[in-house]
Amino acid sequence: MTWAAHSPRESTGRVAGRGRRVGVLVVDDSLVFRTGMTRAVKACSEMELLGEAGGGEAALEAIAALE
């Protein structure tokens, strides 16, 4: 399992304020799906990609690293 994450403090939280981007962690076991979702998130100016993970265990590790 793999994961990658970074932690921009201004985009974390349940709801971003007006003018702030929503942080997204893309998690799926399919590399093709993750790649597509990652590109979609990067293309959306209201979202910021915090990272991606290849499964549940890797997602939990990424979340812990973000905190």
C-alpha positions, 0 to 999 in steps of 0.5 A: 500500500502506498500513500502520499500527503502534505498538510496545508493548514489553511485547507484542512477542516470540514468546511472551507470558508469563503475563498478558501479551498477544500482539502481532498485526500483521494483514496481508492485501490484502483490506480486508474481511478485515483489518477482520474480523481487526482486530475479532477481535484487539481483542475478544480480551483475550489479544491486542493489535493492533500494526497492520495492513498491506495487503500484504507490502511494507507489512507489512515496513515496519510490522515495521521501524517496530515494531522 
